[in-house]
């Protein structure tokens, strides 16, 4: 087993606070701290018991109730969690953490309007609460109110214009909403900050390809291929785009994909988009690939819009061009 310094720190903190509560059993803060460290270690029930002990010693401390609610929530005891967080609000009506947790619980319980009311209440307390702004943007995105979602996403970007998680999350949401230029702007900005985020690269490649900006899409797929040289889908998308752009090395990328997994050419259905654009001069190379791997698939294939498998005498020419993802 590898040495994990974080685990070692957790064990040390638990040991230290165990000694403290043994020496000072009525120290409410030490019980709360011990509960937090046990929860961090995944021992939620043990942690919950220490939160209860802290509350028994000092029931006026809202922090203990907040932590108890989180423990109950992690134990899937939602009613107890809600009661704990409502107790927080009795002690501190403006505790945005309790309001936020209750709102999330409402969303999980399919009560979105109740959650919405609480998120608006949080914004009245703190208009720049970026986490709540994200939740409100996602709320309206979920229910198809894209202009409203954009309103909240724009507020987040005004507060944190260069924050990578915000750029990534909102950029992808913009693509999903059909706001192509806004999504492209945010994810290209993020690409300039972190050029090795594979999720961002895939999103940029897919969406620029969908918009038929093939040179741009090719750049992102090639970058992704540098990071993941054995990814079948990446190799195939590069081949497809290169066919669109009349590049000479299309077949090389198909060969690489088949080398990664020869069975893929049998397993995946025909990609009609590729077969509609692939040039006939690639066909002999594909036939040779099939012959080398003893592939014989009795299907009809269209190259440049022409059926090339009608004749039963053309033995290896019944090979398909397959999508490799």
C-alpha positions in Angstrom: 0.0 0.0 0.0 1.3 3.4 -0.9 1.9 6.1 1.7 -0.9 8.6 1.7 0.1 11.8 3.6 -3.5 13.0 3.8 -4.7 9.8 5.4 -1.8 10.1 7.9 -2.9 13.7 8.7 -6.5 12.5 9.3 -5.4 9.7 11.6 -3.2 12.1 13.6 -5.9 14.7 14.0 -8.4 11.9 15.2 -5.8 10.7 17.7 -5.1 14.2 19.0 -8.8 15.0 19.5 -9.5 11.6 21.0 -6.9 12.4 23.7 -8.4 15.9 24.2 -12.0 14.6 24.7 -10.6 11.9 27.0 -8.9 14.6 29.1 -11.7 17.2 28.7 -14.9 15.2 28.1 -17.1 18.3 28.4 -15.3 20.3 25.8 -18.0 20.8 23.1 -15.7 22.2 20.5 -13.3 19.2 20.7 -16.2 16.8 20.2 -17.3 18.9 17.1 -13.7 18.8 15.7 -13.4 15.1 16.3 -16.8 14.6 14.5 -15.5 16.5 11.5 -12.3 14.5 11.3 -14.2 11.2 11.6 -16.6 12.4 8.9 -13.6 13.3 6.7 -12.3 9.7 7.3 -15.7 8.3 6.1 -16.8 7.2 9.5 -20.0 9.2 9.4 -22.0 7.5 12.2 -19.1 8.0 14.6 -18.8 11.6 13.6 -22.5 12.1 14.0 -22.4 10.8 17.6 -19.7 13.4 18.4 -21.8 16.2 16.9 -24.7 15.1 19.1 -22.4 15.1 22.1 -21.2 18.6 21.2 -24.9 19.8 20.9 -25.7 18.2 24.3 -23.0 20.3 25.8 -23.8 23.5 23.9 -27.1 23.5 22.0 -26.8 27.2 21.1 -23.9 26.7 18.7 -25.3 26.7 15.2 -22.1 25.2 13.7 -22.7 22.0 15.5 -26.3 21.7 14.1 -25.0 22.4 10.7 -22.5 19.6 10.9 -25.0 17.2 12.3 -27.3 18.0 9.4 -24.6 17.2 6.9 -23.9 13.9 8.7 -27.6 12.9 8.6 -27.8 13.8 5.0 -24.8 11.6 4.2 -26.5 8.8 6.1 -29.6 9.4 3.9 -31.7 10.5 6.8 -33.1 13.6 5.1 -35.8 14.4 7.7 -33.3 14.6 10.5 -31.0 16.6 8.3 -33.7 19.2 7.6 -34.6 19.4 11.2 -31.0 20.1 12.1 -30.6 22.8 9.4 -33.9 24.5 10.5 -32.5 24.6 14.0 -29.5 26.4 12.5 -31.8 29.0 11.0 -33.6 29.5 14.4 -30.2 30.4 15.8 -29.0 32.3 12.8 -31.7 33.2 10.2 -29.1 34.4 7.7 -26.9 31.3 7.6 -26.6 30.8 3.9 -25.0 27.4 4.3 -28.1 26.0 6.0 -30.4 27.7 3.4 -28.3 26.2 0.6 -28.4 22.7 2.1 -32.1 22.8 2.5 -32.5 24.0 -1.1 -30.4 21.1 -2.4 -32.5 18.7 -0.3 -35.7 20.2 -1.9 -34.2 19.6 -5.3 -33.4 16.0 -4.5 -37.0 15.6 -3.2 -38.5 17.0 -6.5 -39.6 20.3 -4.9 -37.8 22.7 -7.2 -40.0 25.8 -6.4 -39.2 25.5 -2.7 -35.5 25.3 -3.6 -35.9 28.4 -5.9 -37.3 30.5 -3.1 -34.4 29.6 -0.9 -31.8 30.4 -3.5 -33.3 33.8 -4.1 -33.3 34.4 -0.3 -29.6 33.6 -0.3 -28.9 36.1 -3.0 -30.7 38.8 -1.0 -28.3 38.1 1.8 -25.3 37.8 -0.5 -25.8 39.0 -4.1 -22.4 37.7 -5.1 -22.8 34.1 -3.8 -21.3 32.4 -6.8 -22.3 28.9 -5.8 -26.0 30.0 -5.6 -25.7 31.8 -8.9 -24.5 28.6 -10.5 -27.4 26.7 -9.0 -29.9 29.3 -10.3 -28.3 29.2 -13.7 -28.5 25.4 -13.7 -32.1 25.5 -12.4 -33.3 27.6 -15.4 -31.1 25.6 -17.8 -32.8 22.4 -16.5 -36.3 23.8 -17.2 -35.4 25.2 -20.6 -35.5 28.9 -19.6 -32.2 29.6 -21.4 -32.3 33.4 -21.4 -32.8 33.3 -17.6 -30.0 30.8 -17.2 -27.7 33.1 -19.2 -28.6 36.0 -16.9 -27.2 34.1 -13.9 -24.3 32.6 -15.7 -23.3 36.1 -16.8 -23.3 37.3 -13.2 -20.9 34.5 -12.2 -18.6 35.4 -15.1 -18.6 39.1 -14.0 -17.6 38.0 -10.5 -15.0 35.4 -11.6 -14.1 36.0 -15.2 -11.0 33.8 -15.2 -12.1 31.0 -12.7 -11.5 27.7 -14.6 -14.3 25.7 -13.0 -16.8 28.4 -13.9 -15.5 28.8 -17.5 -15.7 25.0 -18.0 -19.2 24.5 -16.4 -20.8 27.5 -18.1 -19.0 27.0 -21.4 -20.4 23.5 -21.7 -23.9 24.7 -20.6 -23.8 27.3 -23.4 -23.0 24.7 -26.0 -25.9 22.5 -24.7 -28.2 25.5 -24.9 -27.2 26.3 -28.4 -25.2 29.5 -27.5 -22.3 28.4 -29.7 -20.3 31.6 -29.8 -20.5 32.1 -26.0 -19.6 28.5 -25.3 -16.7 28.7 -27.8 -15.4 31.9 -26.2 -15.4 30.5 -22.7 -13.8 27.1 -23.5 -11.2 28.6 -25.8 -10.3 31.0 -22.9 -10.0 28.0 -20.6 -8.0 26.1 -23.3 -5.5 29.0 -23.0 -5.3 28.4 -19.3 -5.2 24.6 -19.3 -4.6 23.0 -22.7 -4.7 19.5 -21.3 -8.2 19.2 -20.0 -9.6 16.4 -22.1 -13.2 17.2 -21.3 -12.8 20.7 -22.7 -10.9 19.4 -25.7 -13.7 17.0 -26.6 -16.3 19.6 -26.2 -14.4 22.1 -28.3 -13.7 19.4 -31.0 -17.3 18.2 -31.1 -19.0 21.6 -31.3 -16.6 23.1 -33.8 -17.0 20.0 -35.9 -20.8 20.2 -35.6 -20.5 23.8 -36.9 -18.4 22.5 -39.8 -15.3 24.5 -38.7 -13.2 21.5 -39.7 -9.7 23.1 -39.4 -10.5 24.2 -35.8 -12.0 20.9 -34.9 -9.0 19.1 -36.3 -6.7 21.1 -34.1 -8.5 20.1 -31.0 -8.8 16.4 -32.0 -5.1 16.3 -32.8 -4.3 17.9 -29.4 -6.5 15.2 -27.8 -4.7 12.5 -29.7 -1.4 13.8 -28.4 -2.7 13.3 -24.8 -4.5 10.0 -25.6 -2.8 8.4 -28.6 -4.8 5.1 -28.4 -8.2 6.7 -28.2 -10.3 5.1 -31.0 -12.8 7.8 -31.3 -10.2 10.5 -31.6 -8.3 8.6 -34.3 -11.5 8.1 -36.3 -12.7 11.7 -36.0 -9.3 12.9 -37.2 -9.6 10.6 -40.2 -13.1 11.8 -40.9 -12.1 15.5 -40.8 -9.0 14.9 -42.9 -11.3 13.2 -45.5 -13.4 16.4 -45.5 -10.3 18.5 -46.0 -8.8 16.3 -48.7 -5.7 15.4 -46.7 -3.5 12.6 -47.9 -3.1 10.7 -44.6 -6.7 9.7 -43.9 -6.0 6.0 -44.2 -3.0 6.2 -41.7 -5.3 7.2 -38.9 -7.7 4.4 -39.8 -4.8 2.0 -39.7 -3.8 3.4 -36.2 -7.3 2.9 -34.9 -7.5 -0.7 -36.2 -4.1 -1.4 -34.8 -5.3 -0.2 -31.4 -8.3 -2.6 -31.6 -8.7 -4.7 -34.8 -12.0 -6.1 -33.6 -13.5 -2.6 -33.7 -14.0 -2.8 -37.5 -16.4 -5.7 -36.9 -18.1 -4.4 -33.8 -19.3 -1.0 -34.6 -22.0 0.0 -37.2 -21.3 1.7 -40.5 -20.7 5.4 -40.2 -22.7 6.7 -43.1 -21.2 10.2 -42.7 -17.7 8.8 -43.3 -18.7 6.6 -46.2 -20.3 9.6 -47.9 -17.1 11.6 -47.9 -14.3 9.1 -48.1 -12.5 9.1 -51.5 -12.5 6.1 -53.8 -8.7 6.1 -53.8 -8.8 5.1 -50.1 -10.9 2.1 -51.0 -8.1 -0.2 -52.2 -6.2 0.6 -48.9 -9.3 -0.4 -46.9 -9.6 -3.6 -48.9 -6.0 -4.4 -48.2 -6.5 -3.7 -44.5 -9.4 -6.2 -44.5 -7.3 -8.8 -46.4 -4.4 -8.4 -43.9 -6.8 -9.0 -41.0 -8.9 -11.6 -42.7 -12.0 -9.5 -42.5 -14.9 -10.5 -44.7 -18.1 -8.6 -44.0 -20.9 -9.2 -46.5 -22.5 -5.7 -46.4 -23.3 -3.0 -48.9 -20.9 0.0 -48.7 -21.2 3.3 -50.5 -18.1 5.1 -51.6 -18.6 8.5 -53.2 -22.3 7.7 -53.3 -21.7 4.5 -55.4 -22.5 1.0 -54.3 -19.2 -0.9 -54.5 -20.4 -4.3 -53.2 -23.0 -5.4 -55.7 -20.9 -7.8 -57.6 -20.5 -11.2 -55.7 -17.2 -11.7 -57.6 -15.5 -8.8 -55.8 -14.4 -10.9 -52.8 -12.7 -8.5 -50.4 -14.6 -5.5 -51.7 -17.5 -6.3 -49.3 -15.5 -4.7 -46.4 -17.3 -1.9 -44.5 -15.8 1.4 -43.3 -16.7 1.3 -39.7 -17.0 4.0 -37.1 -14.4 3.3 -34.5 -15.9 4.7 -31.3 
